Amino acid sequence: MAQITPPKAYQVDIVEYERGWGSRIDETLYFDDEAEAKKYVKDYNEKYNTAPSAPDWYMVAQYSGRCT
């Protein structure tokens, strides 16, 4: 079997939170550039998380770092 070098990728998780039920990863996205991944997280959260306090249900993007 041939060995390969894993591709460099940066992971962003979209996490669902629901009061009384906890949280779960709803989706995982991969980016080939760290700055692009962090920009996606910033843009997503600025667009969808504008409430002054946490609502009963919401989704948030979290930067998870480089995949190895």
N, C-alpha and C positions, 0 to 999 in steps of 0.2 A: 504494500500500500504506500502510495506517495504521501509525503508530508507537505503540508502547505502552511503558509503564514496567514493567520486570520486577517481579514481586512480591518483597517482602522475605522471604527465607527463610534459615534457618540449617541448615547441613549437618552430619550425623553419619555417619561411615563405620563399618561393622562390618568389621573386618579379620581375616582368617584367617592364622594363622602356623603353619607346619609345619617342624620341624627337617629340614634337608636339601633342602627344596623352596622355602623363602622365604615370601613373604607375597603376599596378593592381597586386594583389596576384594571382599567377599562381598555386601554390601548397602549401599545409601545411603538414609538417611532424611532427611526435611526437616521442619523445625519453623518455626512462624511467630513464635516467641518465643525469644530467645537463652537466657534463664534456663531455659526448659523443655528446650532442647537439651542444655545443660550438666548439668542434673539427670538427664536420661536416661543420659548417659555415665557419670556418677557411680554411679547406681543399677545400671546394667548391669554395670559393672566390679566393683562390690562384691558383686554376686550371683554372677557367673560366674568371677571371677579372684581366688580366695582362696588359691591354692597359694603357699607361701613362695618358690618358684623357678619359672622358666618350664618348663612341661611340654613334651613333644614336639609337641603340637598344642593350640592354643587360639585363641579368638576374643576380640577386644577392641574396645570402642567408642572412637572417636576424634572429638573435636570438630574440624571442619574450618573453621568460621567462617561468615561471611555470604556467601551466593551473590550474585554480581553479574551 
